[in-house]
Amino acid sequence: MSALLAVLLGNKALLGFLASVIAALCWGAHQRLAGARAERGKLAAAEAAARAVAEQVQNDVGALPADAVQRS
C-alpha cells in the first residue's frame, strides 16, 4: 500500500492527471446537482401556477348562483 502511495506521489505527471480526473468528476457532480435544483425550481413554479388556476376556478364556481351550476 505504501509502495503504491509512493509511486502516486512521486510521479508528478500521474499526480496531475489524477487530480484532473478528480476535479472533472467533482465538476460533473456539481453541474448535475445544479441542474436538479433548477428543475425543482421550474416544477415549483409550474405547480404554483396550476394551484392559482385551480383556486380561481374554485372561486368562479363558488360565485355562480345555485340554479346556474351544472349537475353531472
C-alpha distance (Angstrom), angle and dihedral (degrees) to the residues before:
residue distance angle dihedral
M1 . . .
S2 3.78 . .
A3 3.82 89.9 .
L4 3.80 90.2 56.2
L5 3.79 90.9 47.7
A6 3.80 90.5 48.7
V7 3.82 91.0 51.9
L8 3.81 92.4 47.8
L9 3.80 94.6 47.4
G10 3.81 94.5 39.5
N11 3.79 96.6 54.8
K12 3.81 107.6 70.0
A13 3.82 94.1 -169.9
L14 3.79 92.1 53.5
L15 3.80 91.3 44.3
G16 3.81 90.7 51.7
F17 3.80 91.6 48.2
L18 3.80 92.8 50.2
A19 3.81 90.7 47.4
S20 3.82 89.2 52.1
V21 3.80 91.8 50.1
I22 3.80 92.1 49.2
A23 3.82 91.2 47.1
A24 3.82 91.0 50.5
L25 3.80 91.7 50.0
C26 3.80 91.9 49.2
W27 3.82 91.4 47.6
G28 3.82 90.1 51.0
A29 3.79 91.6 50.4
H30 3.81 90.2 48.8
Q31 3.82 91.5 51.3
R32 3.79 91.4 48.0
L33 3.80 91.4 52.3
A34 3.81 91.4 46.6
G35 3.81 90.3 52.1
A36 3.79 91.6 50.0
R37 3.81 90.3 49.3
A38 3.82 90.9 51.3
E39 3.81 91.4 48.1
R40 3.81 91.2 51.7
G41 3.80 88.7 51.6
K42 3.81 92.2 51.8
L43 3.79 90.8 47.5
A44 3.81 92.0 50.2
A45 3.81 90.7 50.5
A46 3.80 91.5 49.7
E47 3.80 91.6 48.4
A48 3.80 91.0 49.5
A49 3.81 90.6 51.8
A50 3.81 91.5 48.3
R51 3.80 90.5 48.0
A52 3.82 90.3 51.7
V53 3.81 91.0 51.5
A54 3.81 91.3 47.7
E55 3.80 91.3 50.5
Q56 3.81 90.7 48.6
V57 3.81 91.0 50.9
Q58 3.80 90.2 48.0
N59 3.81 90.6 50.4
D60 3.82 91.3 47.9
V61 3.81 91.8 50.1
G62 3.80 90.4 48.2
A63 3.81 90.5 52.0
L64 3.81 94.3 56.9
P65 3.78 118.3 101.2
A66 3.81 114.4 -108.6
D67 3.82 94.8 -109.9
A68 3.85 92.3 52.1
V69 3.80 94.8 55.8
Q70 3.79 110.6 105.1
R71 3.80 113.3 -131.7
S72 3.77 119.2 -148.9
